Amino acid sequence: MATLKLNEIEITASRKIFDACDLNGDGFIDQEEFHALLNVLDGDVSRAECQLDFEIADTAGDGFIEFIGAPGRS
């Protein structure tokens, strides 16, 4: 997997977007929050489509998408 290097401004902007998608504010995006996000971005997204996309985004395989910022920070 390729590593994407972001500067502090890009990390801050990405964090704001992540936080806006984290509807319950627990620091993770779960499948329900992810489905809501996809519906906003792409209209009516089926649960099956959402599940496939979520599995790709859930790199830890723990059922959540977490924000990973600059090295040593999350």
Secondary structure, DSSP 8 states (H G I E B T S, - for coil): -------HHHHHHHHHHHHHH-TT-SSEE-HHHHHHHHHHHHSS--HHHHHHHHHHH-TTSSS-EE---STT--
